[in-house]
Amino acid sequence: MPRSTARTGVFAALRVRDYRVYWSTGLISNIGTAMQGVALDWFVLNLTHSGTAVGWAAGLQFAPVLMFGLWGGVLADRYDRRTLLLWAQSLYAMQALLLTVTVLSGNAPLWLIYLLSFGLGCVFTVENPARLSFVTELVGRTLITNAAGLNILSLNAARLIGPAIAGVLIALIGTGGVFAVNSVSFAVVLAGLLTIRPQARPVPVERQPWVGAGVAGLRYVAARPELIGVFAIFGLVSTFALNFSTTLTLFAGRVFDVGSRGLGFMSTALSVGTIAGTLVATRRASPRVRTVVVGAVLFGVCEALAASMPSYVTFLALLLPAGFMLMTLNTAVSAFVQSEVSDAMRGRVMAVYTVISMGGAPIGGPAIGWISEHAGVRWGMASGAAAAVLAALTVALWLSRQRAGPRPPLRDRAAAALRIPAPARPPIRTSANSSSPEPTSTGGTSHD
């Protein structure tokens, strides 16, 4: 069945009061989180002077996603999602507060930073599928694709504003001060969640046994080739091409020597492109797989070109189209998955989405950091770009063969190509006394 290409208003879901509160308070929290991400990368780089260490700090935040991500979706399907979100945001605030205290006290060894990063990832494992699934309870199924795009817009707006603020605040109050500001921002989202009264769950909550419930989302995806293809592309892109927290930090500190403010402008340039891409992509009500493939290819090309730029200014310029194509891809994936999944499986499939999109960071972050350390930062970014292009082209070829259906045997295809009769096959009998026609060769006439 062909997909609809109808367009909707960019901000249609914001007409729903509860979603508007959820989105706006979440934006404030996302800005604080983006500030903390830049400050943490900068702190680890100054502490260790190692690109690999920066990669590990980023990767450990998502290691729990890879380890426990599927069970986060089970929780999102079994329990009240607003309650889960209230607990998760409270734990986020505690993590940011602990990070503030350890850094400001001057007692922040690398192992403790790694431990706090891992703890942040454990909370995220439950919070992310609950947050993605909770949107349906606020806007209903009709506006879900628009709301999914607006969620990404919130993240990208935060990445535009947060790094710029962080670059200034690091110079003024240090990284510890930035962590303190982030810890306060979670109070806003907690207050917003307490005022929200979501709609009733669209289907009864399933109470399956814990054993096997976590892999139900995988089975659901495995039965749908287009979901497999979309997840494969996005998983490889997320693992190897979306390591900007590592690569941009190294470009700022080692290639262009522009300091923390220069790093903030890099993140800002990337986010300007992502916001533009999200605004365009959000208008499409039902994205196609082709959008995902084209977006991944063009994103990889833009990222490779950025890696080869000789100057800081030209590097910033290429981050704009790279960000645009990244969000064409990201928004298309999110909206496609949300529109394909059933309500009963939403939390578990969103957990698969979370694992696919972020669970590869413990592999990709250190790998790109290692390549950057030994072959150069430019090669680190370029290798991620190559992974994006190859993943998209491979999946496109695989899906085209899936849609073509099973192919006839090789000898039949060869015979058809040469326009000669195919080799005869033994006659097929239905029973010993059957009076049914018995074909004696492919393409031959049957007789009594």
Secondary structure, DSSP 8 states (H G I E B T S, - for coil): ------B--TTGGGGSHHHHHHHHHHHHHHHHHHHHHHHHHHHHHHHH--HHHHHHHHHTTTHHHHHHHHHHHHHHHHS-HHHHHHHHHHHHHHHHHHHHHHHHTT---HHHHHHHHHHHHHHHHHHHHHHHHHHHHHHTTTTHHHHHHHHHHHHHHHHHHHHHHHHHHHHHHHHHHHHHHHHHHHHHHHHHHHH------SS------HHHHTTHHHHHHHT-HHHHHHHHHHHHIIIII--HHHHHHHIIIIIS--HHHHHHHHHHHHHHHHHHHHHHHHTBSS--HHHHHHHHHHHHHHHHHHHT-SSHHHHHHHHHHHHHHHHHHHHHHHHHHHHHS-GGGHHHHHHHHHHHHHTTHHHHHHHHHHHHHHH-HHHHHHHHHHHHHHHHHHHHHHHHHHHH-----HHHHHHHHHT----------SSTT--S----STT-----
